[in-house]
Amino acid sequence: MKRLAPKRDENMDQLVSKRQLQFMGNALLNAENVNPKMLNNFVELLDSSDSRVPAGEVMNTLEVIFKNLLKRQTAEANEKQSQQIIQLYEKTWSSLIGNLLEDSQCAVALKVCMQLIKVEAKHPIGPKKGWPTHRIQQILETFLNADETPTNSLTNYGKYCKNLDVLEITLKKLSDLVPKENFKDIPIKAMTFLSIVNLLDMGKSVLNTADYHVESAKNQKFNLEQNGKRLSNLWLIIMSKGSEVDEKLHRQILMVLLERVINHLEDPIQLTDFLMDSLHQFDGPIALLALQGIFTLMQKQNITYPDVYEKLYNMFYPRMFFNKYKARLFYLADIFLTSTHLPENLVAAFVKRLARLALQSPTEDAVIMIRFVCNLLLRHTGLQKLIRGSNAADEISDPYNETETDPVKSDAINSSLWEITLLQKHVVPEVANAARFINSSLPIMEFDLAPLLDRKECNIFDDELQSKAKQFALNYERPANLALPKNDYVTKYWELI
């Protein structure tokens, strides 16, 4: 029999290079005097195109080397050698900054940068003492000058922004790095700038955790009020440059406003015109995000907006099922319709719109809307007459006008919920079972819609499979070869390999 050749390890070259890097790094650090040429060879490896040398391992090795060298230079007085080390250190930073925009290396490059910042804060170089804030500025400038928004790099940087010192310094530096041009003229740079602002989370979870990247920064406590003013001032600048932008940028501005800024603004009422213009001039996600901002102002500033319910009503249409913000729409609608003081004819229009859309919606959305309809009937008991409505038994005799944009004028109050009865024949058992709530007395408690908002059709399918599998008892013998029956003639006279 022919002997097989030993399988070659495809990563052998990289493993050898890694060992060599570790050996060379140890030799450099164990020497009495640092060899500048040898150190320079390490730095130049980052810019080399040799595929056998993994850039990530080079960066990790340089991290270990400079951590030790920065600690030594504070204890040793060799000025000439220190200057050489500092020059190579700055050269290393330039190479690391260049790797921040490489998707395959950005995570390691950013990790090494942040670790070196931590060491440099404790063992400063040159006349600069304390937190090396200029390093954060270098990182941010690299992101802002990229040809495309560096999504992966920003995601990794967002993890460090959970530290209060990094968050505060980033906020300070962003005020100095605001683009001079209007956002409409620099859409990529503007999107990157807004994405960085979106990383500045000053929520309760971050503040309560109170993590710091540099230990010495704990002595200066994070001032929420002062940083809130900084964010508020930064937002005023963004608004002055964010006019007449395209829909993508407009949506990003609204996202940043809702997620990070609105709770820290000194005068949120100034957003009134911006939010109302966004609500009336756009449809889909932009209008929905603007509606969420309006709700926040209504809730916290006690402001009344006209035609809000009419706009909310018209957001429920078949195309919304393909909107990635549809879960947010259901959440907002549930909050807006919580009050029991709303007119019954208004709420009846929402009930009919939801029931009608459930007939043509995906499975997971149909379940949500049926539960939502049930909740509305529980809140507004007078609408339970829609269940037994006899004047509208089908779509032909239904007085409800689904094309009417004003919910009050849709005549839904004189209709019936024949759509829910029809949904009891749905092919998916979960939808059919959910629609049977009108066959008997209504539940006592409202359904919690939150767990349903994240469900997908595949989850419903998996749940249905598991429920059906319980109806069958299976007994079988696990096959030892090619799943042929036991005592079969083939396995009796031949052995299958």
Residue pairs with C-beta under 8 A, 6 or more apart in sequence:
9 15
13 52
14 52
14 54
14 57
17 52
17 53
17 54
17 57
18 54
18 57
21 42
21 53
21 57
21 58
21 61
22 61
24 38
24 42
25 42
25 61
25 64
25 65
27 38
28 34
28 35
28 38
28 39
28 42
28 65
29 64
29 65
29 68
29 69
33 81
34 69
34 81
34 84
34 85
36 81
36 84
36 85
36 88
39 65
39 85
39 88
40 88
40 91
42 58
42 61
42 62
42 65
43 62
43 88
43 91
43 92
43 95
45 53
45 58
46 55
46 58
46 59
46 62
46 92
46 95
46 96
46 99
47 95
47 98
55 99
55 105
55 108
56 105
56 108
59 96
59 99
59 105
59 108
59 109
59 112
60 108
60 112
62 92
62 112
63 112
63 115
63 116
66 89
66 92
66 116
66 119
67 115
67 116
67 119
69 85
69 89
70 89
70 116
70 119
70 120
70 123
70 125
71 119
71 123
73 82
73 85
73 86
73 123
73 125
74 123
76 82
86 125
86 126
89 125
93 113
93 116
93 135
93 138
96 109
96 112
96 113
96 116
97 109
97 113
97 138
97 139
97 142
99 105
99 106
99 108
99 109
100 106
100 109
100 110
100 113
100 139
100 142
100 143
100 150
100 153
101 142
101 146
101 150
101 153
102 109
103 152
106 150
106 152
106 153
106 156
107 152
107 156
110 139
110 153
110 156
110 157
110 160
111 156
113 135
113 139
114 160
114 213
116 135
117 132
117 135
117 136
117 213
117 214
118 213
118 214
120 132
120 135
121 130
121 131
121 132
121 214
121 216
121 217
122 214
122 215
122 216
124 130
124 132
128 134
130 216
131 165
131 169
131 214
131 216
131 217
133 169
133 172
133 173
136 166
136 169
136 170
136 173
137 173
137 176
137 177
139 157
140 170
140 173
140 174
140 177
140 196
141 177
143 150
143 153
143 154
143 157
143 192
143 196
144 177
144 179
144 189
144 192
144 193
144 196
145 189
146 188
146 192
147 188
148 188
149 188
149 191
149 192
149 195
150 192
151 195
154 192
154 195
154 196
154 199
157 196
157 199
158 199
160 166
160 213
161 167
161 170
161 199
161 200
161 201
162 201
162 206
162 209
162 211
163 211
163 212
163 213
164 206
164 207
164 210
164 211
164 212
164 217
164 222
165 212
165 213
165 214
165 217
165 222
166 213
167 200
167 201
167 202
167 206
167 222
167 227
168 222
168 227
170 196
170 199
170 200
171 200
171 227
171 230
171 231
171 234
172 230
174 193
174 196
174 197
174 234
175 230
175 233
175 234
175 237
177 193
178 193
178 234
178 237
178 238
178 241
179 186
179 189
179 190
179 193
179 241
181 241
182 241
182 243
182 244
183 190
183 238
183 241
183 242
183 245
183 249
184 243
184 244
184 245
184 246
184 249
187 245
187 246
187 248
187 249
190 241
190 242
190 245
190 249
191 248
191 249
191 252
194 238
194 249
194 252
194 253
194 256
195 252
197 234
197 238
197 256
197 260
197 261
198 252
198 255
198 256
198 259
198 260
200 231
200 260
201 260
202 224
202 227
202 228
202 231
202 260
202 264
207 222
207 224
210 222
212 218
228 264
228 266
229 266
231 260
231 261
231 264
232 261
232 264
232 265
232 266
235 257
235 261
235 265
238 253
238 256
239 274
242 249
242 250
242 253
245 253
247 282
247 286
250 278
250 282
250 286
251 285
251 286
251 289
254 278
254 286
254 289
254 290
254 293
255 289
257 271
257 293
258 289
258 292
258 293
258 296
262 268
262 271
262 293
262 296
265 271
268 296
268 297
268 300
268 301
269 297
269 301
269 303
271 293
271 297
272 297
272 303
275 290
275 293
275 294
275 297
276 290
276 294
276 305
278 286
278 287
278 289
278 290
278 293
279 287
279 290
279 291
279 294
279 311
280 311
282 290
284 319
284 320
284 323
285 323
285 324
285 325
287 311
287 315
288 315
288 323
288 325
288 328
288 329
288 332
289 325
289 328
291 308
291 311
291 312
291 315
291 332
292 328
292 332
294 305
294 308
295 332
295 335
295 336
297 303
297 305
298 304
298 305
298 308
308 336
309 336
309 342
309 346
309 407
310 405
310 406
310 407
312 332
312 333
312 336
313 349
313 350
313 353
313 405
313 407
314 405
315 329
316 329
316 333
316 350
316 353
316 354
316 357
317 357
318 357
318 360
318 361
320 326
320 329
321 361
321 362
321 365
323 329
326 365
327 453
327 454
330 368
330 372
330 449
330 453
331 449
331 450
331 453
333 350
333 372
334 372
334 375
334 449
337 347
337 350
337 376
337 379
338 379
340 379
340 380
342 380
343 408
344 380
344 382
344 383
344 413
345 407
345 408
345 412
345 413
346 407
346 408
347 376
347 379
347 380
347 383
348 383
348 386
348 412
348 413
348 415
349 407
349 408
349 410
349 412
350 376
350 407
351 373
351 376
351 377
351 383
351 386
351 412
351 417
352 386
352 400
352 402
352 410
352 412
352 415
352 417
352 419
353 402
353 407
353 412
354 369
354 372
354 373
354 376
355 369
355 370
355 373
355 417
355 419
355 420
356 400
356 402
356 419
357 365
357 369
358 365
358 366
358 369
358 370
358 373
358 419
358 420
358 423
359 419
359 422
359 423
361 369
362 457
363 428
363 430
363 431
363 457
363 460
364 452
364 455
364 456
364 457
364 459
364 460
366 423
366 426
366 431
366 434
367 430
367 431
367 434
367 452
367 455
367 460
368 449
368 452
368 453
370 420
370 423
370 431
370 434
370 435
370 437
371 434
371 447
371 449
371 452
372 449
373 417
373 420
374 437
374 442
374 443
374 446
374 447
375 446
375 447
375 449
376 383
377 383
377 384
377 386
377 387
377 442
378 442
378 443
378 446
379 446
384 442
386 415
386 416
386 417
387 416
387 417
387 420
387 438
388 416
389 414
389 415
389 416
389 417
389 418
390 416
391 397
391 399
391 414
391 416
392 398
392 399
392 400
392 414
392 415
392 416
392 418
393 416
393 418
394 418
395 418
398 415
398 416
398 418
399 411
399 414
399 415
400 410
400 411
400 412
400 414
400 415
401 409
401 410
401 411
402 410
404 410
404 411
417 438
420 435
420 437
420 438
421 435
421 438
423 431
423 432
423 434
423 435
424 432
424 435
424 436
424 439
425 432
426 432
426 435
428 460
428 464
429 464
430 460
430 463
430 464
437 443
477 486
481 491
481 496
482 496
484 490
484 491
484 496
490 496
